[in-house]
Amino acid sequence: MSTTGLTEWAYPLAESLLAEPLPRRWAHSQGVAERARTIAPILGADADLMEAAAVLHDIGYAPDLAKTGFHPLDGARYLRDVARADERVVCLVAHHSCAWMEAEARGLREELESEFPREHSHLADALCYCDMNTTPDGTPTNPVDRVNEIAGRYGADSMIGMFIRRAEPEILASTARVVERLAAAKRHPM
């Protein structure tokens, strides 16, 4: 599949997997995709790729896809094995928002990294930025509030709560790099 038309393919797929069983997750995914459109000027030719990855990033939560219980891996495997998605989209979904740290906590890091190579760091940063600047309901937020919301929702002593706190410095650094790229693009438009 070429990257041209990726978003036209990705939206109905994500909607079919999330809208009915997980409407809030679907709202979040649409919001993440909306954030991706706002940073398109710094993504260039990868803007369509990023928006597709953004709308698909949480499909691994869909009840029919949840095999390991680790949504980045479950979603990426579905995209690779069933949907035959663009490899770059698959890898972005697999590694979104510091997934390697949660994979490590679950004993799945080797599995994740052996199956799915990491995408270019600026694209990983961009997807993390989009995800961490979007509430569970799809509205804009900021990374500090988003991390606090995740930790609060799952509980500080839960695996997710501990993972998100451990990942927080990298999440903040990743999102800050995107903010800097956006600022630089505004200072020096193409």
C-alpha positions in Angstrom: 0.0 0.0 0.0 1.4 3.4 -0.9 1.3 6.3 1.6 -1.0 8.2 -0.8 -4.5 7.6 0.4 -3.4 6.1 3.8 -5.8 8.3 5.8 -8.8 7.4 3.5 -8.0 3.8 4.3 -7.1 4.2 8.0 -10.2 6.1 9.3 -12.8 3.6 8.3 -10.7 0.7 9.6 -10.1 2.4 13.0 -13.8 3.3 13.2 -14.9 -0.2 12.4 -12.7 -1.6 15.3 -13.3 1.1 17.9 -16.5 3.1 17.4 -19.0 0.6 18.7 -17.1 -1.3 21.4 -15.0 1.6 22.6 -16.6 4.9 21.7 -14.3 6.9 24.1 -11.2 5.3 22.6 -12.5 6.2 19.1 -13.0 9.8 20.2 -9.5 9.9 21.5 -8.1 8.4 18.3 -9.9 11.0 16.2 -8.5 13.7 18.4 -5.0 12.3 18.1 -5.4 12.4 14.3 -6.6 16.0 14.5 -3.4 16.9 16.4 -1.5 15.2 13.6 -3.1 17.5 11.0 -2.0 20.5 13.1 1.6 19.5 12.9 1.5 18.6 9.2 3.8 21.5 8.2 6.7 19.9 10.0 6.0 16.5 8.6 6.2 17.2 4.9 5.7 14.1 2.8 5.0 12.1 6.0 1.9 14.0 7.0 -0.5 11.5 5.6 1.5 8.6 7.2 1.4 10.3 10.6 -2.4 11.0 10.4 -3.0 7.4 9.5 -0.8 6.1 12.4 -2.5 8.6 14.7 -6.0 7.4 14.0 -4.9 3.7 14.2 -2.5 4.0 17.2 -5.0 2.5 19.8 -6.8 -0.2 17.7 -5.1 -2.8 19.8 -7.6 -2.1 22.5 -10.4 -3.4 20.3 -11.8 -6.6 22.0 -11.3 -8.7 18.8 -7.7 -7.7 18.5 -6.6 -7.8 22.2 -4.5 -11.0 22.3 -1.5 -10.1 24.6 -3.2 -7.3 26.4 -0.5 -4.9 25.3 -2.3 -2.7 22.8 0.7 -1.4 20.7 1.8 -5.0 19.9 -1.8 -6.3 19.4 -2.6 -3.4 17.1 0.6 -3.6 15.1 0.2 -7.4 14.6 -3.3 -6.9 13.3 -2.2 -4.1 10.9 0.7 -6.3 9.6 -1.0 -9.7 9.5 -4.6 -8.9 8.7 -4.9 -5.4 7.3 -1.6 -5.7 5.4 -0.9 -2.0 6.3 2.0 0.1 5.2 5.1 -1.1 7.3 5.8 2.4 8.5 2.3 2.8 9.9 2.6 -0.6 11.6 5.9 0.3 13.2 4.7 3.7 14.4 1.7 2.0 16.0 3.9 -0.7 17.6 6.2 1.9 19.2 3.9 4.8 20.0 4.3 6.9 23.1 7.3 5.1 24.7 5.7 1.6 24.2 9.1 -0.1 24.7 9.0 0.9 28.4 5.6 -0.7 28.9 6.7 -3.7 26.8 9.7 -4.1 29.1 7.4 -4.0 32.2 5.3 -6.7 30.6 8.2 -8.9 29.5 7.4 -8.2 25.9 10.2 -5.8 24.9 12.3 -8.3 22.9 9.1 -9.5 21.1 8.1 -6.0 20.2 11.6 -4.9 19.0 12.3 -8.1 17.1 9.0 -7.9 15.2 8.8 -4.2 14.6 11.7 -1.9 13.9 11.4 1.6 15.3 10.5 4.4 12.9 12.5 7.6 12.5 12.8 9.4 15.8 11.1 12.6 14.5 8.1 10.6 13.5 8.0 8.7 16.8 8.2 12.1 18.6 5.4 13.4 16.4 3.0 10.5 17.3 3.9 10.8 21.0 3.2 14.6 20.8 -0.2 13.9 19.2 -1.2 11.2 21.7 0.0 13.1 24.8 -1.7 16.3 23.7 -5.1 14.6 23.5 -7.5 13.7 26.3 -9.4 10.3 26.4 -12.4 12.2 25.0 -10.4 13.6 22.0 -10.0 17.2 23.2 -6.6 19.1 23.3 -4.6 18.9 26.5 -0.9 19.1 27.4 1.6 16.3 28.2 1.8 16.9 31.9 -1.9 16.8 32.4 -2.2 13.8 30.1 0.4 11.8 32.1 -1.3 12.8 35.3 -4.7 11.7 33.9 -3.3 8.3 32.8 -1.7 7.7 36.2 -4.9 8.7 38.0 -7.1 6.6 35.8 -5.1 3.4 36.2 -3.7 4.1 39.7 -0.2 5.0 40.7 0.6 1.5 41.8 -0.7 -0.2 38.7 1.7 -1.3 35.9 0.4 1.4 33.6 0.7 4.0 36.4 4.3 3.0 37.1 5.1 2.8 33.3 3.7 6.3 32.6 5.6 7.9 35.4 8.8 6.1 34.3 8.1 7.3 30.7 7.2 10.8 31.7 10.7 12.4 31.2 11.0 10.9 27.7 7.4 11.8 26.9 8.1 15.4 27.9 11.4 15.5 26.0 9.8 14.0 22.9 6.9 16.4 22.9 9.3 19.3 23.5 11.3 18.4 20.4 8.1 18.6 18.3 7.2 22.0 19.9 10.7 23.2 19.0 10.4 22.0 15.4 7.0 23.8 15.1 8.5 27.0 16.5 11.5 26.7 14.1 9.1 26.2 11.2 7.2 29.4 12.2 10.4 31.3 12.4 11.7 30.1 9.1 8.8 29.1 6.9 9.6 27.1 3.8 
